[in-house]
Amino acid sequence: MDIEKLNNILDEVFTPEIDDVISKQKLIGVRLSGGIDSAFMTFLTMSKYPNIKILPITMFNKLRPAAMDAVDNVINTLKLLNPNNNNLLDSEISFFDSSGFVKTQEMIDEFEKTGKKYNPKDIFQKKWFYSLWKKYENLNIYFSGETLNPPIEEQPKIITGELRKFPEDRNHKKEKVLSKRRAHHIQAPNNFKYEFRPFRNKNKKQVAQWVKSLGLDKTLFPVTETCETEVEMYKEYGKPDFFNLVYKKPGAEPCKRCWPCREKYWAYGYYDFGATETINEFKL
């Protein structure tokens, strides 16, 4: 690995102002989904702060149980890439169940108007993260691998099935990558908590350039999983009047048609586990 390139990236991600906050922490919570962005974020964090304990926080949809294997592989690979670091703790794992969830047009309209998320994953995530603040006394900061959406002009080529776009302000509005807020549910003199989103103002293709420059597209990327499609939807995607795709391991392979899959392909030219595109009419 090119150490000079790594140090340049670390300097850009962890600016002096941000480093001043993080270096004072005893515990860092990282939202490790198993995807490449959160895996790369964790790699950078392990490299920058070898003496601070890192708590991977992972949640799984019960309708996609095989995702647990991908997260385990990511953690094992991160340890191999950082053999001299022993700062990655055992994961905090929880499960949510999205069965019975019905997406209404009202929810879609509200999301496209305000960017307010409505799916079970985001609702559950917020409650669970708050609970971990109470469980860990020294947990005062969460890291998130959230990225900026692709440019609006690119989105029609990425999204299949329905032609839509994300709220425009999520593509152009610059946000603070380090935010500070008061945790009103915690009764303590110093109840300020932080959220650090290092890639919030970069899209996935821009982050991919960093990943590739460090050679992590050959080591870390292949074990990451981004697809979020639930097991029963694979049958739908396989129907002739839908995408007519053939799957060997539903729920344990990329569906190639959900937004996370398409965005990953747009950025890297590959789906999860190095899978390639086979449907000519959907090539980017």
C-alpha positions as CSV (number, residue, x, y, z in Angstrom):
1,M,0.0,0.0,0.0
2,D,1.2,3.5,-0.8
3,I,1.7,5.0,2.7
4,E,2.0,8.5,1.3
5,K,-1.3,8.3,-0.5
6,L,-2.9,6.9,2.7
7,N,-1.5,9.7,4.8
8,N,-2.8,12.3,2.3
9,I,-6.3,10.8,2.5
10,L,-6.1,10.6,6.3
11,D,-5.2,14.3,6.4
12,E,-8.1,15.2,4.1
13,V,-10.6,13.2,6.1
14,F,-9.5,13.9,9.6
15,T,-8.8,17.7,9.5
16,P,-7.2,19.3,12.6
17,E,-10.6,20.5,13.8
18,I,-12.1,17.1,13.5
19,D,-9.0,15.3,14.9
20,D,-9.2,17.5,18.0
21,V,-12.6,16.1,18.8
22,I,-11.9,12.4,17.9
23,S,-8.4,12.1,19.5
24,K,-10.0,12.9,22.9
25,Q,-12.4,9.9,22.6
26,K,-11.9,6.6,24.4
27,L,-14.4,4.8,22.2
28,I,-15.6,5.3,18.6
29,G,-18.8,3.8,17.3
30,V,-18.8,2.9,13.6
31,R,-21.9,2.0,11.7
32,L,-20.5,-1.0,9.9
33,S,-23.1,-2.2,7.4
34,G,-20.9,-4.6,5.4
35,G,-20.8,-2.2,2.4
36,I,-17.7,-0.7,1.0
37,D,-18.2,2.8,2.3
38,S,-18.5,1.9,5.9
39,A,-15.7,-0.7,5.6
40,F,-13.4,1.8,4.0
41,M,-14.3,4.4,6.7
42,T,-13.5,1.8,9.4
43,F,-10.1,1.0,7.7
44,L,-9.2,4.7,7.7
45,T,-10.2,5.0,11.4
46,M,-8.2,2.0,12.4
47,S,-5.2,3.5,10.6
48,K,-5.5,7.0,12.1
49,Y,-6.4,6.0,15.6
50,P,-4.7,2.7,16.6
51,N,-5.0,3.5,20.3
52,I,-8.7,4.2,20.4
53,K,-11.2,1.4,20.7
54,I,-13.6,1.0,17.8
55,L,-17.0,-0.5,18.3
56,P,-18.6,-1.9,15.1
57,I,-22.4,-1.4,15.2
58,T,-24.3,-3.6,12.8
59,M,-28.0,-4.3,12.2
60,F,-29.5,-6.9,10.0
61,N,-32.8,-7.3,8.3
62,K,-34.2,-10.7,9.2
63,L,-35.4,-11.0,5.6
64,R,-31.8,-11.0,4.4
65,P,-30.0,-13.2,7.0
66,A,-26.9,-14.0,4.8
67,A,-25.7,-10.4,5.2
68,M,-24.2,-11.5,8.5
69,D,-21.6,-13.5,6.7
70,A,-20.5,-10.4,4.7
71,V,-20.0,-8.3,7.8
72,D,-17.9,-11.1,9.4
73,N,-15.8,-11.2,6.3
74,V,-15.3,-7.5,6.3
75,I,-14.2,-7.5,10.0
76,N,-11.8,-10.3,9.4
77,T,-10.3,-8.5,6.3
78,L,-10.0,-5.3,8.3
79,K,-8.0,-7.1,10.9
80,L,-5.7,-8.7,8.3
81,L,-5.1,-5.3,6.7
82,N,-4.2,-3.8,10.1
83,P,-2.3,-6.7,11.7
84,N,-0.6,-4.4,14.3
85,N,-3.9,-2.9,15.5
86,N,-6.0,-4.5,18.2
87,N,-8.5,-1.8,18.5
88,L,-11.5,-3.4,16.8
89,L,-14.0,-4.6,19.4
90,D,-16.6,-7.3,19.1
91,S,-19.7,-6.0,17.2
92,E,-22.9,-4.8,18.7
93,I,-25.5,-6.6,16.6
94,S,-29.3,-6.2,16.4
95,F,-32.0,-7.3,14.0
96,F,-35.1,-5.7,12.5
97,D,-37.9,-7.2,10.5
98,S,-39.3,-5.3,7.5
99,S,-42.0,-7.9,6.7
100,G,-45.4,-6.3,6.3
101,F,-44.0,-2.9,5.4
102,V,-46.0,-1.1,2.7
103,K,-44.5,1.9,0.9
104,T,-47.3,4.4,0.2
105,Q,-47.3,7.2,-2.4
106,E,-47.6,9.6,0.5
107,M,-44.3,8.4,1.9
108,I,-42.6,8.7,-1.5
109,D,-43.9,12.2,-2.0
110,E,-42.7,13.3,1.4
111,F,-39.3,11.8,0.8
112,E,-38.9,13.5,-2.5
113,K,-40.0,16.8,-1.1
114,T,-38.1,16.8,2.2
115,G,-35.6,13.9,2.1
116,K,-37.3,12.5,5.3
117,K,-36.7,8.7,5.4
118,Y,-39.5,6.4,6.2
119,N,-38.4,2.8,5.8
120,P,-38.1,0.4,8.8
121,K,-34.3,0.3,8.7
122,D,-33.9,4.0,9.3
123,I,-36.6,4.2,12.0
124,F,-35.1,1.2,13.8
125,Q,-31.6,2.5,13.4
126,K,-32.3,5.8,15.2
127,K,-33.9,4.1,18.2
128,W,-31.2,1.5,18.5
129,F,-28.3,4.0,18.3
130,Y,-29.8,6.0,21.1
131,S,-30.0,3.0,23.3
132,L,-26.3,2.3,22.8
133,W,-25.4,5.8,24.0
134,K,-27.0,4.8,27.3
135,K,-25.2,1.4,27.3
136,Y,-21.7,2.7,26.7
137,E,-20.7,5.5,29.0
138,N,-17.7,6.5,26.9
139,L,-19.5,6.3,23.6
140,N,-19.9,9.9,22.5
141,I,-19.4,9.7,18.7
142,Y,-20.8,7.7,15.8
143,F,-19.1,7.4,12.4
144,S,-21.3,6.9,9.4
145,G,-20.2,6.0,5.8
146,E,-23.1,7.9,4.2
147,T,-22.2,9.4,0.8
148,L,-23.6,12.1,-1.4
149,N,-26.0,10.9,-4.1
150,P,-24.8,10.7,-7.6
151,P,-25.3,13.8,-9.8
152,I,-28.9,14.2,-10.8
153,E,-28.1,13.9,-14.5
154,E,-26.6,10.5,-13.8
155,Q,-29.5,9.1,-11.8
156,P,-31.8,8.0,-14.7
157,K,-29.0,5.8,-16.0
158,I,-28.6,4.2,-12.5
159,I,-32.1,3.7,-11.3
160,T,-34.1,0.9,-13.1
161,G,-37.8,0.1,-12.9
162,E,-39.0,3.6,-12.1
163,L,-37.6,6.9,-13.3
164,R,-37.2,9.2,-10.4
165,K,-34.6,11.2,-8.6
166,F,-33.6,12.1,-5.1
167,P,-34.3,15.4,-3.5
168,E,-32.1,18.0,-5.2
169,D,-30.7,19.4,-2.0
170,R,-29.2,16.0,-1.1
171,N,-27.0,16.4,-4.2
172,H,-25.9,20.0,-4.0
173,K,-26.3,21.1,-0.4
174,K,-23.0,21.0,1.5
175,E,-23.3,19.7,5.0
176,K,-21.0,19.5,8.0
177,V,-19.2,16.2,8.2
178,L,-19.0,16.5,11.9
179,S,-22.1,17.5,13.8
180,K,-22.7,18.1,17.5
181,R,-26.0,17.7,19.2
182,R,-27.4,17.6,22.7
183,A,-28.7,14.1,23.7
184,H,-31.8,15.2,25.7
185,H,-32.6,11.7,26.6
186,I,-29.4,11.3,28.6
187,Q,-29.4,13.0,32.1
188,A,-25.8,14.0,32.5
189,P,-23.9,17.3,32.7
190,N,-22.0,16.7,29.5
191,N,-24.5,15.1,27.2
192,F,-23.3,16.3,23.9
193,K,-22.8,13.7,21.2
194,Y,-21.2,13.8,17.8
195,E,-21.8,12.2,14.4
196,F,-19.0,12.1,11.9
197,R,-19.9,11.4,8.2
198,P,-16.5,11.8,6.4
199,F,-17.9,11.1,2.9
200,R,-21.1,13.1,3.2
201,N,-20.0,15.6,0.6
202,K,-18.5,13.0,-1.8
203,N,-20.4,10.6,-4.0
204,K,-19.6,6.9,-4.1
205,K,-17.6,7.2,-7.3
206,Q,-15.4,9.9,-5.7
207,V,-14.8,7.6,-2.7
208,A,-14.1,4.7,-5.0
209,Q,-11.1,6.7,-6.4
210,W,-9.6,6.7,-2.9
211,V,-10.3,3.0,-2.4
212,K,-8.7,2.1,-5.7
213,S,-5.7,4.4,-5.1
214,L,-4.8,2.3,-2.0
215,G,-5.4,-1.0,-3.8
216,L,-8.3,-1.8,-1.5
217,D,-10.5,-2.6,-4.5
218,K,-8.5,-5.9,-4.7
219,T,-8.6,-6.7,-1.0
220,L,-11.4,-5.0,0.9
221,F,-13.9,-4.4,-1.8
222,P,-14.4,-8.0,-2.9
223,V,-15.8,-9.1,0.6
224,T,-18.2,-6.2,1.0
225,E,-22.0,-6.5,0.4
226,T,-24.2,-3.5,-0.5
227,C,-27.4,-5.2,-1.8
228,E,-30.4,-4.8,0.5
229,T,-33.0,-6.7,-1.5
230,E,-35.1,-9.1,0.7
231,V,-35.1,-12.8,-0.1
232,E,-38.6,-13.0,-1.5
233,M,-38.0,-10.2,-4.0
234,Y,-35.5,-12.3,-6.0
235,K,-38.5,-14.4,-7.3
236,E,-40.1,-11.2,-8.5
237,Y,-36.9,-10.0,-10.3
238,G,-36.7,-13.4,-12.0
239,K,-40.1,-13.1,-13.7
240,P,-40.0,-12.7,-17.5
241,D,-42.2,-9.6,-17.2
242,F,-39.8,-8.0,-14.7
243,F,-36.0,-8.4,-15.1
244,N,-35.9,-12.1,-16.0
245,L,-32.8,-12.6,-13.9
246,V,-31.5,-16.0,-12.7
247,Y,-30.2,-16.3,-9.2
248,K,-28.3,-19.2,-7.6
249,K,-28.2,-17.8,-4.0
250,P,-31.2,-15.5,-3.3
251,G,-30.4,-13.2,-0.4
252,A,-26.7,-14.1,-0.6
253,E,-25.8,-12.6,-3.9
254,P,-26.4,-9.1,-5.4
255,C,-29.9,-8.7,-6.9
256,K,-28.3,-6.2,-9.4
257,R,-31.4,-4.1,-9.5
258,C,-31.9,-2.3,-6.2
259,W,-30.6,1.2,-5.7
260,P,-27.6,0.2,-3.5
261,C,-26.5,-2.4,-6.1
262,R,-26.9,0.0,-9.0
263,E,-25.0,2.8,-7.3
264,K,-22.2,0.5,-6.4
265,Y,-21.9,-0.7,-10.0
266,W,-22.0,2.9,-11.2
267,A,-19.0,3.7,-8.9
268,Y,-16.9,0.6,-9.3
269,G,-18.0,-1.3,-12.4
270,Y,-18.8,-4.3,-10.2
271,Y,-21.6,-5.5,-7.9
272,D,-21.1,-7.3,-4.6
273,F,-18.3,-9.9,-4.6
274,G,-17.0,-8.8,-8.0
275,A,-20.2,-9.8,-9.9
276,T,-20.5,-8.2,-13.3
277,E,-23.3,-6.9,-15.5
278,T,-25.0,-9.4,-17.8
279,I,-28.1,-7.5,-19.0
280,N,-27.1,-5.4,-21.9
281,E,-30.1,-3.0,-21.9
282,F,-29.1,-1.9,-18.4
283,K,-25.4,-1.3,-18.9
284,L,-24.2,2.1,-17.8
